[in-house]
Amino acid sequence: MIVRGGTVVTARGVEKADIVVNRGRITEVGPDLEGFGQVVVATGLHVFPGGIDSHVHFNEPGRTEWEDIAHGTSALAAGGYTSFIDMPLNNLPVTTTVEAFDLKLAAMERSATIDFGLWAGLVPGNLDQLGPLVARGAMGFKAFMCPSGIDEFPACDLDSLREGMERIASLGSIVLVHAESPAMLRNVAGPTAEEFIASRPAEAEIQALEDVIAIARDTGCRTHVVHVSTVQGMTTIAEAQLRGVDVSGETCPHYLLYSDDDLERLGGLGKCAPPFRSAGNRDDLRAMAAAGEVEIVVSDHSPSTLELKQGDDFRTIWGGIAGCQSTRQLLLAWDGIELPLVAAVTATRVAERFGLANKGDIAAGFDADLWLVDLGWDGVVRREDLLYKNQFSAHEGQRIRGRTVKTLMRGLEPSRGEHIRPAW
């Protein structure tokens, strides 16, 4: 197959080029190439590497009334994604044992229409499971430093986190950390949006980051901090990297789009943890992202039923943003954003950080995971266009750019995903 005449976007730059594909792999990229077999005409379109969302919750098996693999992967493909890594909680049983991993892997093999990886969980008492989970193909391990909101997935205190990270380091794997210090979460009694935000201050994120970075330094464990919400948090990670600590971080579109003032307007649809921060923090974090100083942008797609997002008491509303279909389109709608940066933060850097061999780039030897998109199209996120099992999102009404013309996974239309194992 040859994808002919498109504007190819990679983390390295933008060029007019053809892409030759043989048996699902890219064999050549360049102008005016000779092709064979099927021709995909990409004239007037941009061709990005297929997106990789390393932070989604598809909740299967278990809470499939919130979301399931079939709907979630269809939504990702519609948004230009060809791979994802699913989180180990919200599904039942939670993925903290080999038996639970096998159940989830079987569900993915039945229903995933794009390529997938699976995170496992680090919780107190499951150290004996970590080695067997790596052998099964777990991409790494998710841990919470504060209550997760799921009783079956308890938080790690600093001692159990250190013990787990020592074991994970010895296995050559990676830990992902939800960084909010439980000691700094406030017991605010009221039900309002303002009181919810006050209960989870920015200082809780900063303190947790300092704690986990210290453990990462001591243990040598590769560490990734999920959904960083503050500029200071991103700066703390960057400073640790300069000191030689193997730590990285991600943020999400909702921290780049919304501030604490928006939560009252959005209501329960906008409740998440960590919560939205100040308008000044949002603007500065957005500037950091536009300057390439944020390594990875993921959706943290954490859906539920609409009923669980309704009500006036923010203490009882389910926390999570549904958004995996719109991530790339939201980023592309920023005025002045560099296209190679979108490729980098949504594909290339994700693949590099998490050891996804042959993913995340458009170059010879890589999987032919491609997003063909019409960047002349502008619109807004509309509920009726969303492919989630529950068709709603905090992003409704937000400006988006880019109409998906075709998503190719290993050179084919998405149909049946394969289990990705980390390169390590």
C-alpha positions as CSV (number, residue, x, y, z in Angstrom):
1,M,0.0,0.0,0.0
2,I,1.1,3.6,-0.5
3,V,-0.4,6.7,1.2
4,R,0.2,9.3,-1.4
5,G,0.4,13.1,-1.4
6,G,-0.2,13.9,2.2
7,T,1.6,16.3,4.5
8,V,3.4,14.1,6.9
9,V,3.7,15.4,10.5
10,T,6.2,13.8,12.9
11,A,7.9,15.1,16.0
12,R,10.8,16.1,13.8
13,G,8.8,18.3,11.5
14,V,6.4,18.6,8.6
15,E,7.0,17.5,5.0
16,K,5.1,16.5,1.8
17,A,5.7,12.8,1.4
18,D,4.4,9.5,0.4
19,I,4.4,6.5,2.8
20,V,5.0,3.0,1.5
21,V,3.5,0.2,3.7
22,N,4.3,-3.6,3.4
23,R,2.7,-6.1,5.7
24,G,1.6,-3.5,8.2
25,R,5.0,-1.8,8.5
26,I,6.3,1.4,7.0
27,T,9.1,0.6,4.5
28,E,9.8,4.1,3.1
29,V,8.8,7.7,3.5
30,G,9.6,10.4,1.0
31,P,8.4,12.4,-2.0
32,D,7.2,10.8,-5.3
33,L,7.8,7.2,-4.2
34,E,6.9,4.2,-6.3
35,G,4.1,2.3,-4.8
36,F,2.3,-1.0,-5.4
37,G,-1.1,-2.4,-4.5
38,Q,-3.6,-0.2,-2.8
39,V,-3.3,3.6,-3.1
40,V,-4.7,5.8,-0.3
41,V,-5.0,9.4,-1.6
42,A,-4.0,11.9,1.1
43,T,-3.8,15.0,-1.1
44,G,-4.9,18.0,1.0
45,L,-4.7,16.0,4.2
46,H,-2.2,15.9,7.1
47,V,-0.9,12.5,8.2
48,F,0.1,12.1,11.8
49,P,1.4,9.0,13.6
50,G,-1.4,7.2,15.3
51,G,-2.1,8.6,18.7
52,I,-1.3,6.6,21.9
53,D,-3.4,7.4,24.9
54,S,-1.6,5.8,27.9
55,H,-4.2,6.9,30.4
56,V,-7.8,5.6,29.9
57,H,-10.3,3.8,32.1
58,F,-12.5,1.4,30.0
59,N,-13.8,-0.4,33.1
60,E,-14.2,-3.9,31.6
61,P,-14.7,-6.4,33.1
62,G,-17.0,-5.0,35.8
63,R,-18.4,-1.5,35.5
64,T,-19.3,-1.7,31.8
65,E,-22.4,0.4,32.3
66,W,-19.9,3.3,32.7
67,E,-17.8,2.5,29.6
68,D,-16.7,-0.6,27.8
69,I,-13.8,-1.6,25.5
70,A,-15.8,-1.6,22.3
71,H,-17.1,1.9,22.7
72,G,-13.9,3.3,24.2
73,T,-11.7,2.0,21.4
74,S,-14.2,3.2,18.7
75,A,-14.0,6.7,20.2
76,L,-10.2,6.6,20.3
77,A,-10.0,5.6,16.6
78,A,-12.4,8.3,15.7
79,G,-10.0,10.8,17.4
80,G,-6.9,9.6,15.5
81,Y,-5.6,7.0,18.1
82,T,-4.4,3.6,17.2
83,S,-3.0,2.4,20.6
84,F,-3.9,2.8,24.3
85,I,-2.9,1.6,27.8
86,D,-5.8,0.9,30.1
87,M,-5.7,1.7,33.8
88,P,-6.0,-1.1,36.5
89,L,-8.9,0.3,38.5
90,N,-12.6,1.1,37.9
91,N,-12.9,-2.4,36.4
92,L,-13.9,-5.3,38.6
93,P,-11.8,-7.1,39.7
94,V,-9.1,-4.5,39.9
95,T,-5.9,-5.5,38.0
96,T,-3.6,-6.3,41.0
97,T,-3.3,-10.0,40.5
98,V,-2.4,-12.4,37.7
99,E,-5.9,-13.8,37.7
100,A,-7.5,-10.4,37.3
101,F,-4.9,-9.5,34.6
102,D,-5.8,-12.6,32.6
103,L,-9.6,-11.7,32.8
104,K,-8.9,-8.2,31.6
105,L,-6.6,-9.4,28.8
106,A,-9.2,-11.8,27.6
107,A,-11.8,-9.0,27.5
108,M,-9.3,-6.8,25.5
109,E,-8.6,-9.6,23.0
110,R,-12.4,-10.0,22.5
111,S,-13.4,-6.4,22.1
112,A,-10.4,-3.9,21.5
113,T,-10.4,-2.6,17.9
114,I,-7.0,-0.9,18.3
115,D,-3.7,-2.0,19.8
116,F,-3.6,-2.1,23.6
117,G,-1.4,-2.4,26.7
118,L,-2.4,-3.0,30.3
119,W,-1.2,-1.3,33.4
120,A,-1.3,-3.4,36.6
121,G,-1.8,-2.1,40.1
122,L,0.6,-1.6,43.0
123,V,-1.3,-1.8,46.3
124,P,-0.4,-2.8,49.8
125,G,0.1,-6.6,50.0
126,N,0.6,-7.5,46.3
127,L,4.4,-7.5,46.0
128,D,4.3,-11.2,45.2
129,Q,2.2,-10.5,42.2
130,L,4.5,-7.9,40.5
131,G,7.0,-10.3,38.9
132,P,4.3,-12.6,37.5
133,L,2.4,-9.6,36.2
134,V,5.5,-8.4,34.3
135,A,5.9,-11.8,32.9
136,R,2.3,-11.7,31.7
137,G,3.0,-8.5,29.8
138,A,1.9,-5.7,32.2
139,M,3.3,-2.3,31.0
140,G,4.0,-1.2,34.5
141,F,2.2,-0.4,37.8
142,K,-0.2,2.3,38.9
143,A,-0.2,3.4,42.5
144,F,-2.2,6.0,44.5
145,M,-0.7,8.1,47.3
146,C,-4.2,9.1,48.4
147,P,-7.5,7.2,48.4
148,S,-8.4,6.2,44.9
149,G,-12.1,6.4,45.2
150,I,-12.3,2.6,44.6
151,D,-12.4,0.6,47.8
152,E,-10.8,-2.4,46.1
153,F,-7.8,-0.4,45.1
154,P,-6.3,1.0,48.3
155,A,-3.6,3.7,48.5
156,C,0.1,3.1,49.3
157,D,1.6,4.9,52.2
158,L,5.2,6.0,51.7
159,D,6.7,2.8,53.2
160,S,4.6,0.5,51.0
161,L,5.3,2.7,48.0
162,R,9.0,2.6,48.6
163,E,8.9,-1.2,49.0
164,G,6.9,-1.5,45.8
165,M,9.2,0.8,43.8
166,E,12.3,-1.2,45.0
167,R,10.7,-4.3,43.6
168,I,9.5,-2.6,40.3
169,A,13.0,-1.3,39.8
170,S,14.5,-4.7,40.2
171,L,12.1,-6.0,37.5
172,G,13.1,-3.2,35.1
173,S,9.5,-1.9,35.0
174,I,8.0,1.5,35.7
175,V,5.6,2.9,38.3
176,L,2.8,5.5,37.6
177,V,1.8,7.6,40.6
178,H,-1.3,9.6,41.4
179,A,0.4,12.3,43.4
180,E,-1.7,13.9,46.1
181,S,-0.5,13.8,49.7
182,P,-3.3,12.5,51.9
183,A,-1.9,14.5,54.9
184,M,-2.6,17.7,53.0
185,L,-6.1,16.8,51.7
186,R,-8.6,18.9,53.8
187,N,-11.7,17.7,55.4
188,V,-14.0,20.4,54.0
189,A,-17.6,19.7,55.1
190,G,-19.5,21.6,52.5
191,P,-21.1,20.3,49.2
192,T,-20.1,23.2,46.9
193,A,-17.7,23.2,44.0
194,E,-15.6,25.8,45.7
195,E,-15.3,23.6,48.8
196,F,-14.4,20.6,46.8
197,I,-11.5,22.5,45.2
198,A,-10.4,23.7,48.6
199,S,-10.3,20.2,49.9
200,R,-7.6,19.2,47.4
201,P,-5.1,22.1,47.3
202,A,-2.2,22.4,44.9
203,E,0.2,22.0,47.9
204,A,-1.0,18.3,48.2
205,E,0.3,17.6,44.7
206,I,3.6,19.4,45.3
207,Q,4.3,17.6,48.5
208,A,3.4,14.2,47.0
209,L,5.7,14.9,44.0
210,E,8.6,15.7,46.3
211,D,8.0,12.5,48.3
212,V,7.8,10.2,45.3
213,I,10.8,11.9,43.5
214,A,12.9,11.3,46.6
215,I,11.9,7.6,46.6
216,A,12.6,7.4,42.8
217,R,16.0,8.8,43.4
218,D,16.8,6.4,46.3
219,T,15.4,3.2,44.5
220,G,16.4,4.0,40.9
221,C,12.8,3.1,39.9
222,R,11.5,4.6,36.7
223,T,8.6,6.9,37.7
224,H,5.8,8.6,35.8
225,V,3.5,11.1,37.5
226,V,-0.1,11.1,36.0
227,H,-2.4,14.0,35.4
228,V,-0.1,16.8,36.8
229,S,-2.3,19.8,37.3
230,T,0.1,22.6,38.4
231,V,2.9,24.5,36.9
232,Q,4.9,24.0,40.0
233,G,4.4,20.3,39.7
234,M,5.8,20.2,36.1
235,T,8.7,22.4,37.2
236,T,9.5,20.1,40.1
237,I,9.6,17.1,37.7
238,A,11.9,19.1,35.3
239,E,14.3,20.0,38.1
240,A,14.4,16.4,39.2
241,Q,15.3,15.3,35.7
242,L,18.2,17.8,35.7
243,R,19.4,16.0,38.9
244,G,19.4,12.7,37.1
245,V,16.2,11.3,38.5
246,D,14.3,9.0,36.0
247,V,10.9,10.7,36.4
248,S,8.4,12.1,33.9
249,G,5.0,13.6,33.9
250,E,1.8,14.1,31.9
251,T,-1.1,16.5,31.9
252,C,-4.5,16.4,30.4
253,P,-6.6,18.7,28.2
254,H,-8.9,19.6,31.1
255,Y,-6.1,21.2,33.1
256,L,-5.1,23.2,30.0
257,L,-8.7,24.4,29.2
258,Y,-10.5,25.0,32.5
259,S,-9.9,26.8,35.8
260,D,-11.5,26.6,39.2
261,D,-14.1,29.3,38.0
262,D,-15.4,26.8,35.4
263,L,-16.4,24.1,37.8
264,E,-19.5,25.9,39.0
265,R,-20.6,26.2,35.3
266,L,-19.7,22.6,34.4
267,G,-21.1,21.1,37.5
268,G,-20.5,17.4,38.1
269,L,-19.2,16.9,34.5
270,G,-16.1,18.8,35.5
271,K,-15.3,17.1,38.8
272,C,-12.0,15.3,38.7
273,A,-9.0,14.8,41.0
274,P,-6.8,16.7,41.1
275,P,-9.3,19.5,40.6
276,F,-9.1,22.4,38.2
277,R,-6.6,25.1,39.4
278,S,-6.5,28.9,39.1
279,A,-6.9,30.7,35.8
280,G,-3.3,31.9,36.2
281,N,-2.0,28.3,36.7
282,R,-4.0,27.1,33.7
283,D,-2.7,29.9,31.4
284,D,0.9,29.2,32.5
285,L,0.6,25.5,32.2
286,R,-0.9,26.0,28.7
287,A,2.1,28.2,27.8
288,M,4.5,25.5,29.1
289,A,2.7,22.9,26.9
290,A,2.8,25.1,23.8
291,A,6.5,25.7,24.4
292,G,7.1,21.9,24.5
293,E,7.9,21.9,28.2
294,V,5.1,19.3,28.9
295,E,6.3,15.8,27.9
296,I,3.0,14.0,27.4
297,V,-0.7,14.9,27.0
298,V,-3.3,12.2,27.6
299,S,-7.1,12.2,28.2
300,D,-7.4,10.4,31.6
301,H,-10.7,9.3,30.1
302,S,-12.6,8.3,33.3
303,P,-16.3,8.1,32.4
304,S,-19.4,7.0,34.3
305,T,-23.1,7.1,33.8
306,L,-24.7,10.6,33.6
307,E,-26.6,9.9,36.8
308,L,-23.4,9.6,38.8
309,K,-22.3,13.1,37.5
310,Q,-25.5,14.8,38.6
311,G,-26.5,16.4,41.9
312,D,-25.6,19.4,44.0
313,D,-23.3,17.7,46.4
314,F,-19.7,17.6,45.1
315,R,-18.8,15.2,47.9
316,T,-20.8,12.4,46.3
317,I,-20.6,13.1,42.6
318,W,-18.3,10.7,40.8
319,G,-15.0,12.3,39.8
320,G,-13.7,11.8,36.2
321,I,-13.6,13.5,32.8
322,A,-14.8,11.7,29.6
323,G,-12.6,12.9,26.8
324,C,-10.5,10.4,24.9
325,Q,-12.1,11.1,21.5
326,S,-11.3,14.8,21.5
327,T,-7.8,15.1,22.8
328,R,-6.0,15.7,19.6
329,Q,-8.7,17.9,18.1
330,L,-8.7,20.1,21.2
331,L,-4.9,20.5,21.0
332,L,-5.0,21.3,17.3
333,A,-7.6,24.1,18.0
334,W,-5.0,26.1,19.9
335,D,-4.0,29.2,17.9
336,G,-0.4,28.9,16.9
337,I,0.4,25.4,18.2
338,E,3.2,23.7,16.3
339,L,2.0,20.5,14.5
340,P,5.1,18.5,15.4
341,L,4.4,19.2,19.1
342,V,1.0,17.6,18.8
343,A,2.6,14.5,17.2
344,A,5.2,14.4,20.0
345,V,3.0,14.8,23.1
346,T,0.2,12.4,21.8
347,A,2.3,9.7,20.2
348,T,6.1,9.9,19.9
349,R,7.0,10.7,23.5
350,V,4.4,8.3,24.9
351,A,6.0,5.4,22.9
352,E,9.5,6.4,24.0
353,R,8.7,6.7,27.6
354,F,6.7,3.5,27.9
355,G,8.8,1.3,25.7
356,L,6.3,0.8,22.8
357,A,8.6,-0.5,20.1
358,N,7.7,0.4,16.5
359,K,5.0,2.8,17.6
360,G,4.6,6.6,17.7
361,D,6.5,7.7,14.5
362,I,6.2,7.7,10.7
363,A,9.5,6.2,9.6
364,A,10.8,3.0,8.0
365,G,10.4,0.1,10.4
366,F,7.6,1.5,12.4
367,D,4.0,0.1,12.4
368,A,1.8,1.9,9.8
369,D,-0.3,3.5,12.5
370,L,-1.5,6.7,10.7
371,W,-4.1,9.4,11.2
372,L,-5.3,11.1,8.1
373,V,-7.0,14.4,9.1
374,D,-8.4,17.4,7.3
375,L,-7.1,20.4,9.2
376,G,-9.3,22.7,7.2
377,W,-12.2,21.7,9.3
378,D,-13.3,23.5,12.5
379,G,-16.1,22.7,14.8
380,V,-17.0,22.1,18.4
381,V,-17.4,19.0,20.6
382,R,-21.0,17.8,20.2
383,R,-22.7,15.2,22.3
384,E,-24.2,13.5,19.3
385,D,-20.8,12.9,17.8
386,L,-19.3,11.1,20.8
387,L,-18.9,7.4,20.6
388,Y,-18.6,6.7,24.3
389,K,-21.1,4.3,25.9
390,N,-22.4,7.4,27.8
391,Q,-22.5,10.2,25.4
392,F,-21.5,13.3,27.4
393,S,-18.3,15.2,28.2
394,A,-17.1,18.2,30.0
395,H,-15.6,19.3,26.7
396,E,-19.0,19.8,24.9
397,G,-19.0,23.1,23.2
398,Q,-15.2,23.4,23.1
399,R,-13.7,24.4,19.8
400,I,-11.9,21.6,18.0
401,R,-10.0,21.4,14.7
402,G,-9.4,18.5,12.4
403,R,-11.9,16.1,10.8
404,T,-10.8,12.5,10.8
405,V,-10.8,11.1,7.3
406,K,-9.1,7.8,8.0
407,T,-7.4,6.0,10.8
408,L,-5.1,3.1,9.9
409,M,-3.7,0.6,12.4
410,R,-0.8,-1.4,11.0
411,G,-2.0,-0.3,7.6
412,L,-5.6,-1.5,8.1
413,E,-8.9,0.0,9.2
414,P,-9.2,-0.6,13.0
415,S,-10.8,-4.0,13.6
416,R,-8.9,-6.2,16.1
417,G,-6.2,-4.9,18.4
418,E,-3.1,-6.7,19.6
419,H,-1.6,-6.8,23.1
420,I,1.5,-4.5,23.2
421,R,4.3,-5.5,25.5
422,P,6.9,-3.1,26.7
423,A,10.3,-3.2,25.1
424,W,11.9,-3.9,28.5
